[in-house]
Structures are given as structure tokens and as C-alpha cells.
Amino acid sequence: MRKKNKVIGTTSYINRETGEIEEMQIVESEVYEKDSNFHKLFLQSFISALEPLTNKKISLCFWIIKNMNRDNLLLYSYRQISDKSGISYGTVTDTMKILLKNDFLRRHSSGYYIINPSILFKGTYQRRSIALSKYYECEKGETLHSEEKRLQDIQKTIAKLQRQEKRIQKGLDLAKSFEENDNA
């Protein structure tokens, strides 16, 4: 917290010891919160300096930071990220799962991703507050993974039922052909 003093005028007072009239400033103090305990990081320079030292997963993190928009959104699918970053789809998938699990980002309702404003944000305090609100409205990565697993299980069940349907249909067709041959 910081304190800001502002002179709002002057007034006259009588000095008790000397009896003289003295002009005094009237000061209004305002206490306000300001981000503190932070390091100033020049992101483009930082990324450029460290990029040669990194593996593909860290390179992808740098790519995400470079390509997020001013609302902390990453407006790309896994395939688009892979194509645009030049990093393999498998590495993108693995890295994104790790980032989701560790709450670096979350899936946004639009189907894209929002980067955690508590970790990284560029902008004003007010815009960061809005981004934080949106971030906490999004579901956490662990929930997303369980939903993806559930969807995969449902898709497997549907495929199995479709195979059973084909077998049953073949059996019915075969039975109909025998019945038609018996009636002929």
C-alpha cells in the first residue's frame, strides 16, 4: 500500500508560542494499493535471450506468451499451435496437458485457452482484474481431462455398439435370405 499526499488549499492559524498568524497548507492523504514485490521483465528480450537454451516444451511456452492476445487468450487449437510454432503435435498435446494440470492456463468457454493472469499479464490493474474474473470462471484443467476421458469412453462404446449392430444386421439379412429360399 502506498500513501499519496495532495495539497488541497491553505488556511491561516495563530501560532500559540509567538502569537503570529501563519499560513498552512491543507494536505489530503490518499491510501491506494499498487502492485508490489515484482520484477520488471522485458518479455521479448527475455524470451529471445533464453530461447536457444530451451527444449521444445519451454519453446512452446515462450510461443504461447508471444501469441496470447491482450485479454490473455490464446486463440489457437492444438493443430494450429503445432503448425504455427513448428513444434510437433505430440509435444504440443503433452505440453498443453501439463500447463492445464499446473493451472498455467485453462480452457475458455470459446474453446480456446486463457493464460492465468496471476502468473502473467500485460496491462492495467483493472484489465487484470477482469481477466482474473474470466479465468476463475473457466473450468480447471483436471476437470477438462476427466471430461476428455469420458468423451473418449463414450466414443469407444458407440464404436462397439455400431460393430454389434452390423453383426446383428448381417445375421438378420442371412436369416431373411434363408427364409426367402425356403418359401421359394
Secondary structure, 3 states (H helix, E strand, C coil): CEEEEEEEEEEEEECCCCCCEEEEEEEEEEEECCCCCCCCCCHHHHHHHHHHHCCHHHHHHHHHHHHCCCCCEECCCHHHHHHHHCCCHHHHHHHHHHHHHCCCEEECCCCCEEECCCCCCCCCHHHHHHHHHHHHHCCCHHHHHHHHHHHHHHHHHHHHHHHHHHHHHHHHHHHHHHHHHHHC
